């Protein structure tokens, strides 16, 4: 099967690495890809949101399946674009319709969906004026959670301890701090607990659950400093007991898929459940309409199933007969980032692996090839994943591998998973 993979980050390198080993994938193209994906297939100089360009490439190269990695093309309606075009409608595309992608594209849509289907989540209000928001904030205890309704490149969530600061921040958001994404703001009750991520592949009626993960958002060790797109991840998650798993499936995954079916929402792809464990009870913090990053970098290495097997079953409506198989060992990812990230960061520095650790997986996130050299090209530069019999062992091996990667201003956290030692 000839496959086109859209995207160019660490998640997409994990997809490409997995597909490169897949007997069902005869030829792989990645648009736009990065220096790492170029080792798995052919990078194509196309934006993931250039729908006419993608159409031309698909038709010219007889592509049979398109896999959409990032959220933006999904929210913009690339699945609908394919389905509504007679020349493209026979091409399999992995991802939800624009309506389904609103689970990530609109926090307000997601909250209303959860309310309709009795899915546990934090109490909230959707506001478009500072006055309404200030009134709702008075009903909450600090800290206060403010979320831009739309996509804001992972930067649209603020958590503030002071009421007056929260009101001021709300005004700034509504005034366009995150563009149109924050013209509407969702204010949430703060939930205290420990977060984790669960992933399901669904055809909108049936589903299969992938390995869970826990990622680490803060830039600094000890979970301090600014939020990032993710500084590392581990899988499996020690505190996710069989009892908690059962609650997640019964109270969250099953009613979510049933809700998609009941509302006739076309959804053939991944659902990312951002969850929080509050004293043994799971709540939904957010939905994403695709796989996570850096979680994919620990989930896919543990997955024994070939992706083409899963996707062919998905498109044929046969997911319910698929048996998911996973590697039991722990996988841990450490993310190498550029100096200055998550603020203004360096680009264009040469990256070299001066000592490669056998058994570790080097997944490029923000890199490019120029004149035969690998250069940094993003805030998150490379994800390194290793296996171990414990979280500490797996993280230690990834940290060891990270020491052998060289570029100016390299930074990474050495304490990924340390908070899980007591479980």
Secondary structure, DSSP 4 states (H G I P E B T S, - for coil): -EEEEEE-SHHHHHHHHHHHT-TT-SEEEEEE--TTGGGTSEEE---TT-HHHHHHHHHHTT--EEEE-SHHHHHTTHHHHHHT-TTTTTSEEEEE-HHHHHHHH-HHHHHHHHHHTT--B--EEEESSHHHHHHHHTTSPSSEEEEESS--TT--EEEES-HHHHHHHHHHIIIIITGGGGSSEEEEE---SEEEEEEEEE-SS-EEEPPPBEE--EEETTTEEEE-S-SEEEES-TT--HHHHHHHIIIIIHHHHHHHHHTT--EEEEEEEEEEEETTEEEEEEEESS--TTTHHHHHHHB-S-HHHHHHHHHTT-GGGPPP-B--SEEEEEEEE-TTTTSS-----B-EESSPPTT-EEEESSEEEETTEEEE-SSEEEEEEEEESSHHHHHHHHHHHHHTEE-TT-B--S-TTGGGTT-
